[in-house]
Amino acid sequence: MQMKYFNFLLLMYFYCNPLFAQDGDDYLHSYCKAGTSIYGYKDAKGSIKIPAQFEGLPPASKFRNIVAVTEAVNYKSYYLLRNGQKVGKDSVYISDMTYDCEQEGMIRFRDPKEDKVGFLGRDGKVVIPAVYNDAGPFHSGLALVLHDGKRICADGTPYIVNACEHWIWEGTTALINDRGDVVADSINLTDTENLNWYSYKTSDRQADTTIYTSLKVKGNRYLTFINYQKEFTNWFYQHFLTGLLEGNLSDNCFEEVTVEEHWKHRLRKKYSKVSFSKKYGTILQERMSSIKQNKVETIIFREELNAIIFENKAFQPYYTDCDEPNSAQFPAFEIMTENFDTRQQTSYQEHFSFLRTANGYKLIAIALGPHASP
């Protein structure tokens, strides 16, 4: 109960206090009525444009053209346009207790009668009819959709209403464009993991698999994407390690780097990239040298930005309008090292986090174990 209450307060804090609002932008930003979780929208100058009258799930903190809302008085849900028009009544798309966010001028909706998903445009009109069991958001004019599906319980047993708390869709995955045309059908979903949707090119043959992944599409052609996992792994070993050992740390750091020193039980501390490089450069060289020489077990995995930790305004471009990590365009990765004792049992772990920024991958945080005092 205490954890649920904490999570509620955390969510309320974020949509009552948007992470980023800058004077001069063209968006509306959520605000809360004093002492409540009832919210409305202001412009960047703080003028109220839509009075506080909504409540429920955390909304889009940045209102571009269309947002999902629920009225606090009667709990009616719909999509709201900037001019105050209400559309898509009782058709709000919700996934994992979260509203959908406008993406590339479109937002998902669910037809309650057909139980199918489609897309509304920025003007609230249907762009792609609700014909899919489920759909992902658009990225660079492409979206993954699921058809001919059925609900099953998370453990694989047949879904019956109220029979299981957690369920998933099982069906056929397809790729559509922003006109609703099917580009590729019967896709293996695992092949779409870690794709940089903004990098795709069309060709007659599959690309080199060093950092690319190719999907076969209609017309016996291929869409080729940069694979983020492959790209980061290659960059880390071929560029970061080499540059670091040559004393080029600052150039590979984000503007702010967070440090956590487990051995001192010290809370996170933030440094400018210059200060961080001066204080922790030697330690980082030692740690990276151990990775390069295979002295520690190294695991690379994908993660997401944590808005509680990375709240500096410099991170603004790397979150969505709903204050969620924009992982589709700017993924984060973590290097975890396992350090063993004399009995070859794990003694401690260390973590090194990176973000793919507009200027390439940058180090954003480290978590150090024992014997790391600078």
Solvent accessible surface area in square Angstrom, and as a share of the most:
residue,aa,sasa,rsa
1,M,187,0.83
2,Q,162,0.72
3,M,129,0.58
4,K,150,0.64
5,Y,132,0.50
6,F,110,0.46
7,N,65,0.33
8,F,105,0.44
9,L,69,0.34
10,L,45,0.23
11,L,86,0.43
12,M,49,0.22
13,Y,121,0.46
14,F,35,0.14
15,Y,9,0.04
16,C,25,0.15
17,N,70,0.36
18,P,36,0.23
19,L,31,0.15
20,F,15,0.06
21,A,51,0.39
22,Q,81,0.36
23,D,111,0.57
24,G,71,0.68
25,D,40,0.21
26,D,112,0.58
27,Y,58,0.22
28,L,9,0.04
29,H,10,0.04
30,S,2,0.01
31,Y,31,0.12
32,C,25,0.15
33,K,115,0.49
34,A,97,0.75
35,G,90,0.87
36,T,50,0.29
37,S,14,0.09
38,I,43,0.22
39,Y,0,0.00
40,G,0,0.00
41,Y,0,0.00
42,K,61,0.26
43,D,32,0.17
44,A,22,0.17
45,K,164,0.69
46,G,39,0.38
47,S,55,0.36
48,I,98,0.50
49,K,114,0.48
50,I,17,0.08
51,P,81,0.51
52,A,25,0.19
53,Q,74,0.33
54,F,2,0.01
55,E,53,0.24
56,G,46,0.44
57,L,33,0.17
58,P,35,0.22
59,P,5,0.03
60,A,7,0.05
61,S,6,0.04
62,K,33,0.14
63,F,0,0.00
64,R,88,0.32
65,N,47,0.24
66,I,1,0.00
67,V,3,0.02
68,A,2,0.02
69,V,0,0.00
70,T,16,0.09
71,E,24,0.11
72,A,18,0.14
73,V,137,0.78
74,N,69,0.35
75,Y,160,0.61
76,K,123,0.52
77,S,27,0.18
78,Y,7,0.03
79,Y,0,0.00
80,L,7,0.03
81,L,12,0.06
82,R,90,0.33
83,N,120,0.61
84,G,40,0.39
85,Q,94,0.42
86,K,93,0.39
87,V,21,0.12
88,G,25,0.24
89,K,125,0.53
90,D,102,0.53
91,S,14,0.09
92,V,19,0.11
93,Y,10,0.04
94,I,85,0.43
95,S,49,0.32
96,D,136,0.70
97,M,137,0.61
98,T,43,0.25
99,Y,10,0.04
100,D,13,0.07
101,C,22,0.13
102,E,15,0.07
103,Q,45,0.20
104,E,78,0.35
105,G,8,0.07
106,M,17,0.08
107,I,2,0.01
108,R,31,0.11
109,F,19,0.08
110,R,50,0.18
111,D,38,0.20
112,P,84,0.53
113,K,189,0.80
114,E,113,0.51
115,D,46,0.24
116,K,63,0.27
117,V,0,0.00
118,G,0,0.00
119,F,2,0.01
120,L,7,0.03
121,G,5,0.05
122,R,138,0.50
123,D,76,0.39
124,G,10,0.09
125,K,142,0.60
126,V,86,0.49
127,V,68,0.39
128,I,3,0.01
129,P,81,0.51
130,A,20,0.15
131,V,84,0.48
132,Y,17,0.07
133,N,11,0.06
134,D,38,0.19
135,A,8,0.06
136,G,20,0.19
137,P,47,0.29
138,F,2,0.01
139,H,26,0.12
140,S,38,0.25
141,G,16,0.15
142,L,8,0.04
143,A,2,0.02
144,L,38,0.19
145,V,3,0.02
146,L,29,0.14
147,H,42,0.19
148,D,122,0.63
149,G,20,0.20
150,K,121,0.51
151,R,65,0.24
152,I,21,0.11
153,C,5,0.03
154,A,66,0.51
155,D,114,0.59
156,G,49,0.47
157,T,66,0.38
158,P,107,0.67
159,Y,64,0.24
160,I,118,0.60
161,V,107,0.62
162,N,143,0.73
163,A,62,0.48
164,C,33,0.20
165,E,152,0.68
166,H,122,0.55
167,W,95,0.33
168,I,92,0.46
169,W,43,0.15
170,E,86,0.39
171,G,39,0.37
172,T,41,0.24
173,T,14,0.08
174,A,1,0.00
175,L,0,0.00
176,I,0,0.00
177,N,20,0.10
178,D,61,0.32
179,R,175,0.64
180,G,23,0.22
181,D,69,0.36
182,V,52,0.30
183,V,30,0.17
184,A,3,0.02
185,D,70,0.36
186,S,86,0.56
187,I,24,0.12
188,N,89,0.46
189,L,100,0.50
190,T,85,0.49
191,D,66,0.34
192,T,13,0.07
193,E,103,0.46
194,N,36,0.18
195,L,6,0.03
196,N,8,0.04
197,W,24,0.08
198,Y,76,0.29
199,S,27,0.18
200,Y,77,0.29
201,K,153,0.65
202,T,68,0.39
203,S,37,0.24
204,D,100,0.52
205,R,189,0.69
206,Q,117,0.52
207,A,34,0.26
208,D,96,0.50
209,T,98,0.57
210,T,84,0.49
211,I,39,0.20
212,Y,78,0.29
213,T,25,0.15
214,S,23,0.15
215,L,10,0.05
216,K,118,0.50
217,V,17,0.10
218,K,131,0.55
219,G,67,0.64
220,N,107,0.55
221,R,96,0.35
222,Y,36,0.14
223,L,8,0.04
224,T,14,0.08
225,F,0,0.00
226,I,34,0.17
227,N,15,0.08
228,Y,1,0.00
229,Q,49,0.22
230,K,69,0.29
231,E,29,0.13
232,F,0,0.00
233,T,46,0.27
234,N,68,0.35
235,W,39,0.14
236,F,0,0.00
237,Y,78,0.30
238,Q,126,0.56
239,H,86,0.38
240,F,1,0.00
241,L,1,0.01
242,T,55,0.32
243,G,7,0.07
244,L,1,0.01
245,L,71,0.35
246,E,133,0.60
247,G,56,0.54
248,N,58,0.30
249,L,10,0.05
250,S,35,0.23
251,D,89,0.46
252,N,8,0.04
253,C,4,0.02
254,F,15,0.06
255,E,112,0.50
256,E,23,0.11
257,V,0,0.00
258,T,4,0.02
259,V,4,0.02
260,E,43,0.19
261,E,2,0.01
262,H,76,0.34
263,W,85,0.30
264,K,67,0.29
265,H,170,0.76
266,R,96,0.35
267,L,155,0.77
268,R,126,0.46
269,K,101,0.43
270,K,76,0.32
271,Y,25,0.10
272,S,58,0.38
273,K,72,0.30
274,V,81,0.47
275,S,52,0.34
276,F,0,0.00
277,S,23,0.15
278,K,167,0.71
279,K,81,0.34
280,Y,1,0.00
281,G,13,0.12
282,T,92,0.54
283,I,13,0.06
284,L,0,0.00
285,Q,60,0.27
286,E,94,0.42
287,R,39,0.14
288,M,0,0.00
289,S,27,0.18
290,S,28,0.18
291,I,3,0.02
292,K,100,0.42
293,Q,104,0.46
294,N,131,0.67
295,K,143,0.61
296,V,27,0.15
297,E,89,0.40
298,T,38,0.22
299,I,66,0.34
300,I,33,0.17
301,F,73,0.30
302,R,78,0.28
303,E,41,0.19
304,E,110,0.49
305,L,11,0.05
306,N,63,0.33
307,A,17,0.14
308,I,93,0.47
309,I,27,0.14
310,F,13,0.05
311,E,81,0.36
312,N,55,0.28
313,K,129,0.55
314,A,27,0.21
315,F,1,0.00
316,Q,37,0.17
317,P,80,0.50
318,Y,15,0.06
319,Y,17,0.06
320,T,41,0.24
321,D,15,0.08
322,C,20,0.12
323,D,25,0.13
324,E,77,0.35
325,P,32,0.20
326,N,25,0.13
327,S,21,0.14
328,A,23,0.18
329,Q,62,0.28
330,F,29,0.12
331,P,0,0.00
332,A,2,0.02
333,F,0,0.00
334,E,19,0.08
335,I,0,0.00
336,M,26,0.12
337,T,5,0.03
338,E,24,0.11
339,N,20,0.10
340,F,81,0.34
341,D,47,0.24
342,T,139,0.81
343,R,177,0.64
344,Q,134,0.59
345,Q,102,0.45
346,T,74,0.43
347,S,64,0.42
348,Y,58,0.22
349,Q,68,0.30
350,E,2,0.01
351,H,41,0.18
352,F,1,0.00
353,S,11,0.07
354,F,1,0.00
355,L,0,0.00
356,R,48,0.18
357,T,8,0.04
358,A,84,0.65
359,N,124,0.64
360,G,33,0.32
361,Y,10,0.04
362,K,36,0.15
363,L,0,0.00
364,I,1,0.00
365,A,13,0.10
366,I,5,0.03
367,A,12,0.09
368,L,0,0.00
369,G,1,0.01
370,P,42,0.27
371,H,165,0.74
372,A,2,0.01
373,S,66,0.43
374,P,75,0.47
